[in-house]
Amino acid sequence: MAHTRIRKFNTRDTYPEQKLDNDLCQAVVAGNTVYLRGQISQDLDSRASLHAYDPGKQADQAMPTSRCCSTRRAASSATS
C-alpha cells in the first residue's frame, strides 16, 4: 500500500550513544489512516525531551506533538 512517512529520522543521528542505524518516522499515513509512533513530550525542533518528572506536562506536550504530525499529512506529498 502506498504510504507517506512524516518527520523521518535515523536512530544513528538521534541516539548516537546506542550505535543504531534504523530509519524511523513520527507518523505514517496510509490511505485515510494516520499511524503515530509513540509520542512523547518532545520539542520537535531541538528533539529535546521535556518535563522528565512531570507526567501532566508530558501529556500536555505530547498532544501538540501528535497534532503536528497528523496535520503535516496534508502538506506532505512524498511517498516511500
Phi and psi in radians as a Rosetta constraint file:
Dihedral C 1 N 2 CA 2 C 2 CIRCULARHARMONIC -1.137 0.35
Dihedral N 2 CA 2 C 2 N 3 CIRCULARHARMONIC 2.492 0.35
Dihedral C 2 N 3 CA 3 C 3 CIRCULARHARMONIC -2.636 0.35
Dihedral N 3 CA 3 C 3 N 4 CIRCULARHARMONIC 2.866 0.35
Dihedral C 3 N 4 CA 4 C 4 CIRCULARHARMONIC -2.148 0.35
Dihedral N 4 CA 4 C 4 N 5 CIRCULARHARMONIC 2.272 0.35
Dihedral C 4 N 5 CA 5 C 5 CIRCULARHARMONIC -1.710 0.35
Dihedral N 5 CA 5 C 5 N 6 CIRCULARHARMONIC 2.326 0.35
Dihedral C 5 N 6 CA 6 C 6 CIRCULARHARMONIC -2.024 0.35
Dihedral N 6 CA 6 C 6 N 7 CIRCULARHARMONIC 2.334 0.35
Dihedral C 6 N 7 CA 7 C 7 CIRCULARHARMONIC 1.000 0.35
Dihedral N 7 CA 7 C 7 N 8 CIRCULARHARMONIC 1.067 0.35
Dihedral C 7 N 8 CA 8 C 8 CIRCULARHARMONIC -1.163 0.35
Dihedral N 8 CA 8 C 8 N 9 CIRCULARHARMONIC 2.614 0.35
Dihedral C 8 N 9 CA 9 C 9 CIRCULARHARMONIC -2.768 0.35
Dihedral N 9 CA 9 C 9 N 10 CIRCULARHARMONIC 2.863 0.35
Dihedral C 9 N 10 CA 10 C 10 CIRCULARHARMONIC -2.047 0.35
Dihedral N 10 CA 10 C 10 N 11 CIRCULARHARMONIC 2.380 0.35
Dihedral C 10 N 11 CA 11 C 11 CIRCULARHARMONIC -1.104 0.35
Dihedral N 11 CA 11 C 11 N 12 CIRCULARHARMONIC -0.421 0.35
Dihedral C 11 N 12 CA 12 C 12 CIRCULARHARMONIC -1.027 0.35
Dihedral N 12 CA 12 C 12 N 13 CIRCULARHARMONIC -0.682 0.35
Dihedral C 12 N 13 CA 13 C 13 CIRCULARHARMONIC -1.470 0.35
Dihedral N 13 CA 13 C 13 N 14 CIRCULARHARMONIC -0.637 0.35
Dihedral C 13 N 14 CA 14 C 14 CIRCULARHARMONIC -1.400 0.35
Dihedral N 14 CA 14 C 14 N 15 CIRCULARHARMONIC -0.657 0.35
Dihedral C 14 N 15 CA 15 C 15 CIRCULARHARMONIC -2.223 0.35
Dihedral N 15 CA 15 C 15 N 16 CIRCULARHARMONIC 1.094 0.35
Dihedral C 15 N 16 CA 16 C 16 CIRCULARHARMONIC -1.049 0.35
Dihedral N 16 CA 16 C 16 N 17 CIRCULARHARMONIC -0.500 0.35
Dihedral C 16 N 17 CA 17 C 17 CIRCULARHARMONIC -1.219 0.35
Dihedral N 17 CA 17 C 17 N 18 CIRCULARHARMONIC -0.271 0.35
Dihedral C 17 N 18 CA 18 C 18 CIRCULARHARMONIC -1.651 0.35
Dihedral N 18 CA 18 C 18 N 19 CIRCULARHARMONIC -0.112 0.35
Dihedral C 18 N 19 CA 19 C 19 CIRCULARHARMONIC 0.924 0.35
Dihedral N 19 CA 19 C 19 N 20 CIRCULARHARMONIC 0.829 0.35
Dihedral C 19 N 20 CA 20 C 20 CIRCULARHARMONIC -1.850 0.35
Dihedral N 20 CA 20 C 20 N 21 CIRCULARHARMONIC 2.823 0.35
Dihedral C 20 N 21 CA 21 C 21 CIRCULARHARMONIC -2.593 0.35
Dihedral N 21 CA 21 C 21 N 22 CIRCULARHARMONIC 1.372 0.35
Dihedral C 21 N 22 CA 22 C 22 CIRCULARHARMONIC -2.234 0.35
Dihedral N 22 CA 22 C 22 N 23 CIRCULARHARMONIC 2.394 0.35
Dihedral C 22 N 23 CA 23 C 23 CIRCULARHARMONIC -1.505 0.35
Dihedral N 23 CA 23 C 23 N 24 CIRCULARHARMONIC 2.162 0.35
Dihedral C 23 N 24 CA 24 C 24 CIRCULARHARMONIC -2.280 0.35
Dihedral N 24 CA 24 C 24 N 25 CIRCULARHARMONIC 3.088 0.35
Dihedral C 24 N 25 CA 25 C 25 CIRCULARHARMONIC -2.682 0.35
Dihedral N 25 CA 25 C 25 N 26 CIRCULARHARMONIC 2.844 0.35
Dihedral C 25 N 26 CA 26 C 26 CIRCULARHARMONIC -1.345 0.35
Dihedral N 26 CA 26 C 26 N 27 CIRCULARHARMONIC -0.522 0.35
Dihedral C 26 N 27 CA 27 C 27 CIRCULARHARMONIC -2.668 0.35
Dihedral N 27 CA 27 C 27 N 28 CIRCULARHARMONIC 2.704 0.35
Dihedral C 27 N 28 CA 28 C 28 CIRCULARHARMONIC -2.271 0.35
Dihedral N 28 CA 28 C 28 N 29 CIRCULARHARMONIC 2.299 0.35
Dihedral C 28 N 29 CA 29 C 29 CIRCULARHARMONIC -1.872 0.35
Dihedral N 29 CA 29 C 29 N 30 CIRCULARHARMONIC 2.153 0.35
Dihedral C 29 N 30 CA 30 C 30 CIRCULARHARMONIC -2.306 0.35
Dihedral N 30 CA 30 C 30 N 31 CIRCULARHARMONIC 2.012 0.35
Dihedral C 30 N 31 CA 31 C 31 CIRCULARHARMONIC 1.103 0.35
Dihedral N 31 CA 31 C 31 N 32 CIRCULARHARMONIC -2.223 0.35
Dihedral C 31 N 32 CA 32 C 32 CIRCULARHARMONIC -1.740 0.35
Dihedral N 32 CA 32 C 32 N 33 CIRCULARHARMONIC 0.273 0.35
Dihedral C 32 N 33 CA 33 C 33 CIRCULARHARMONIC -1.999 0.35
Dihedral N 33 CA 33 C 33 N 34 CIRCULARHARMONIC 2.394 0.35
Dihedral C 33 N 34 CA 34 C 34 CIRCULARHARMONIC -1.913 0.35
Dihedral N 34 CA 34 C 34 N 35 CIRCULARHARMONIC 2.114 0.35
Dihedral C 34 N 35 CA 35 C 35 CIRCULARHARMONIC -1.769 0.35
Dihedral N 35 CA 35 C 35 N 36 CIRCULARHARMONIC 2.094 0.35
Dihedral C 35 N 36 CA 36 C 36 CIRCULARHARMONIC -1.741 0.35
Dihedral N 36 CA 36 C 36 N 37 CIRCULARHARMONIC 2.372 0.35
Dihedral C 36 N 37 CA 37 C 37 CIRCULARHARMONIC -1.240 0.35
Dihedral N 37 CA 37 C 37 N 38 CIRCULARHARMONIC 2.744 0.35
Dihedral C 37 N 38 CA 38 C 38 CIRCULARHARMONIC -0.864 0.35
Dihedral N 38 CA 38 C 38 N 39 CIRCULARHARMONIC 1.959 0.35
Dihedral C 38 N 39 CA 39 C 39 CIRCULARHARMONIC -1.500 0.35
Dihedral N 39 CA 39 C 39 N 40 CIRCULARHARMONIC 2.381 0.35
Dihedral C 39 N 40 CA 40 C 40 CIRCULARHARMONIC -2.152 0.35
Dihedral N 40 CA 40 C 40 N 41 CIRCULARHARMONIC 3.043 0.35
Dihedral C 40 N 41 CA 41 C 41 CIRCULARHARMONIC -1.356 0.35
Dihedral N 41 CA 41 C 41 N 42 CIRCULARHARMONIC 1.621 0.35
Dihedral C 41 N 42 CA 42 C 42 CIRCULARHARMONIC -2.366 0.35
Dihedral N 42 CA 42 C 42 N 43 CIRCULARHARMONIC 2.463 0.35
Dihedral C 42 N 43 CA 43 C 43 CIRCULARHARMONIC -1.414 0.35
Dihedral N 43 CA 43 C 43 N 44 CIRCULARHARMONIC 2.003 0.35
Dihedral C 43 N 44 CA 44 C 44 CIRCULARHARMONIC -1.186 0.35
Dihedral N 44 CA 44 C 44 N 45 CIRCULARHARMONIC -0.393 0.35
Dihedral C 44 N 45 CA 45 C 45 CIRCULARHARMONIC -1.410 0.35
Dihedral N 45 CA 45 C 45 N 46 CIRCULARHARMONIC -0.808 0.35
Dihedral C 45 N 46 CA 46 C 46 CIRCULARHARMONIC -1.640 0.35
Dihedral N 46 CA 46 C 46 N 47 CIRCULARHARMONIC -0.246 0.35
Dihedral C 46 N 47 CA 47 C 47 CIRCULARHARMONIC 1.156 0.35
Dihedral N 47 CA 47 C 47 N 48 CIRCULARHARMONIC 0.238 0.35
Dihedral C 47 N 48 CA 48 C 48 CIRCULARHARMONIC -1.324 0.35
Dihedral N 48 CA 48 C 48 N 49 CIRCULARHARMONIC 2.418 0.35
Dihedral C 48 N 49 CA 49 C 49 CIRCULARHARMONIC -1.329 0.35
Dihedral N 49 CA 49 C 49 N 50 CIRCULARHARMONIC 2.438 0.35
Dihedral C 49 N 50 CA 50 C 50 CIRCULARHARMONIC -2.050 0.35
Dihedral N 50 CA 50 C 50 N 51 CIRCULARHARMONIC 2.644 0.35
Dihedral C 50 N 51 CA 51 C 51 CIRCULARHARMONIC 0.999 0.35
Dihedral N 51 CA 51 C 51 N 52 CIRCULARHARMONIC 0.840 0.35
Dihedral C 51 N 52 CA 52 C 52 CIRCULARHARMONIC -0.926 0.35
Dihedral N 52 CA 52 C 52 N 53 CIRCULARHARMONIC -0.580 0.35
Dihedral C 52 N 53 CA 53 C 53 CIRCULARHARMONIC -2.003 0.35
Dihedral N 53 CA 53 C 53 N 54 CIRCULARHARMONIC 0.368 0.35
Dihedral C 53 N 54 CA 54 C 54 CIRCULARHARMONIC -2.326 0.35
Dihedral N 54 CA 54 C 54 N 55 CIRCULARHARMONIC 1.603 0.35
Dihedral C 54 N 55 CA 55 C 55 CIRCULARHARMONIC -0.999 0.35
Dihedral N 55 CA 55 C 55 N 56 CIRCULARHARMONIC -0.607 0.35
Dihedral C 55 N 56 CA 56 C 56 CIRCULARHARMONIC -1.110 0.35
Dihedral N 56 CA 56 C 56 N 57 CIRCULARHARMONIC -0.792 0.35
Dihedral C 56 N 57 CA 57 C 57 CIRCULARHARMONIC -1.198 0.35
Dihedral N 57 CA 57 C 57 N 58 CIRCULARHARMONIC -0.587 0.35
Dihedral C 57 N 58 CA 58 C 58 CIRCULARHARMONIC -1.063 0.35
Dihedral N 58 CA 58 C 58 N 59 CIRCULARHARMONIC -0.798 0.35
Dihedral C 58 N 59 CA 59 C 59 CIRCULARHARMONIC -1.102 0.35
Dihedral N 59 CA 59 C 59 N 60 CIRCULARHARMONIC -0.717 0.35
Dihedral C 59 N 60 CA 60 C 60 CIRCULARHARMONIC -1.059 0.35
Dihedral N 60 CA 60 C 60 N 61 CIRCULARHARMONIC -0.658 0.35
Dihedral C 60 N 61 CA 61 C 61 CIRCULARHARMONIC -1.391 0.35
Dihedral N 61 CA 61 C 61 N 62 CIRCULARHARMONIC -0.592 0.35
Dihedral C 61 N 62 CA 62 C 62 CIRCULARHARMONIC -1.116 0.35
Dihedral N 62 CA 62 C 62 N 63 CIRCULARHARMONIC -0.583 0.35
Dihedral C 62 N 63 CA 63 C 63 CIRCULARHARMONIC -1.134 0.35
Dihedral N 63 CA 63 C 63 N 64 CIRCULARHARMONIC -0.831 0.35
Dihedral C 63 N 64 CA 64 C 64 CIRCULARHARMONIC -1.104 0.35
Dihedral N 64 CA 64 C 64 N 65 CIRCULARHARMONIC -0.574 0.35
Dihedral C 64 N 65 CA 65 C 65 CIRCULARHARMONIC -1.096 0.35
Dihedral N 65 CA 65 C 65 N 66 CIRCULARHARMONIC -0.793 0.35
Dihedral C 65 N 66 CA 66 C 66 CIRCULARHARMONIC -1.097 0.35
Dihedral N 66 CA 66 C 66 N 67 CIRCULARHARMONIC -0.749 0.35
Dihedral C 66 N 67 CA 67 C 67 CIRCULARHARMONIC -1.076 0.35
Dihedral N 67 CA 67 C 67 N 68 CIRCULARHARMONIC -0.741 0.35
Dihedral C 67 N 68 CA 68 C 68 CIRCULARHARMONIC -1.045 0.35
Dihedral N 68 CA 68 C 68 N 69 CIRCULARHARMONIC -0.802 0.35
Dihedral C 68 N 69 CA 69 C 69 CIRCULARHARMONIC -1.137 0.35
Dihedral N 69 CA 69 C 69 N 70 CIRCULARHARMONIC -0.718 0.35
Dihedral C 69 N 70 CA 70 C 70 CIRCULARHARMONIC -1.287 0.35
Dihedral N 70 CA 70 C 70 N 71 CIRCULARHARMONIC -0.532 0.35
Dihedral C 70 N 71 CA 71 C 71 CIRCULARHARMONIC -1.403 0.35
Dihedral N 71 CA 71 C 71 N 72 CIRCULARHARMONIC -0.354 0.35
Dihedral C 71 N 72 CA 72 C 72 CIRCULARHARMONIC -1.214 0.35
Dihedral N 72 CA 72 C 72 N 73 CIRCULARHARMONIC -0.251 0.35
Dihedral C 72 N 73 CA 73 C 73 CIRCULARHARMONIC -0.940 0.35
Dihedral N 73 CA 73 C 73 N 74 CIRCULARHARMONIC -0.765 0.35
Dihedral C 73 N 74 CA 74 C 74 CIRCULARHARMONIC -1.189 0.35
Dihedral N 74 CA 74 C 74 N 75 CIRCULARHARMONIC -0.571 0.35
Dihedral C 74 N 75 CA 75 C 75 CIRCULARHARMONIC -1.452 0.35
Dihedral N 75 CA 75 C 75 N 76 CIRCULARHARMONIC -0.336 0.35
Dihedral C 75 N 76 CA 76 C 76 CIRCULARHARMONIC -1.652 0.35
Dihedral N 76 CA 76 C 76 N 77 CIRCULARHARMONIC 2.284 0.35
Dihedral C 76 N 77 CA 77 C 77 CIRCULARHARMONIC -2.119 0.35
Dihedral N 77 CA 77 C 77 N 78 CIRCULARHARMONIC -0.058 0.35
Dihedral C 77 N 78 CA 78 C 78 CIRCULARHARMONIC -1.331 0.35
Dihedral N 78 CA 78 C 78 N 79 CIRCULARHARMONIC 2.402 0.35
Dihedral C 78 N 79 CA 79 C 79 CIRCULARHARMONIC -2.020 0.35
Dihedral N 79 CA 79 C 79 N 80 CIRCULARHARMONIC 2.653 0.35
